Amino acid sequence: MEKLTQQEEAAMLAIWKRGKGFVKDFLEAHPAPAPPYTTLASTIKNLEKKGFVESHKVGNVYEYTPIIKEETYKNRFMSGFVKDYFANSYKELVSFFAKEKKISPEELKEIIRMIENGK
């Protein structure tokens, strides 16, 4: 799976939020500041070429549907991120956040409980 640009990720977040729709729908769901209509339309066409969305024509416009699930993209992105920046160690990732004081002891305890309970 190809890595997305920030612009493509923002568009995909809007698409995942709506489920399916037209460019104008995704423009409404896009985080501010939303790009111009034509920019978003081009970005969505690129996402289609990359295999993230599919389209079908309705009248004279295209309706887009995500092919890749948000959870699937997150899993692949995070796996690559941990591999590239933390020597493929999730322990190193958590340790980094602990050292940077981005995660509290209570949050760490909650994570441990989740691991122990298999959730």
C-alpha positions, 0 to 999 in steps of 0.5 A: 500500500502506497503512503499517502501525502498529508493532503491525501490523508486529509481527503481520506479522513473526509471520505471515511467520515462520510462513507461514500459520496461526491466531492462536494460531500467530502468538501463539507466533511474536510477539516478546515481549512478545506481546499478549493473544490478542484484541488480536492477533486484532483486529490480524490482522482489520485486516490482512485489511481492509488487504489484507495477509492473507487468511483461510479458515474451518477449523471454527470458527476462521480460518486466515490466509495473507499476501498481501503478501510480506515483501520487497515490504513492505520495498521499499515501506517503505524507498522511502517512508522514503528519500523522506520522510527523505532527499530520495529519496537512498540516498546521503544515507541511507548518509551519515547512518549513516556520520556517526552511526558506525552503519556501519563502513568495512569494511561500506561496502567490503562494500556497494561490492563488492555494488554492483559485483558486482550483488548 
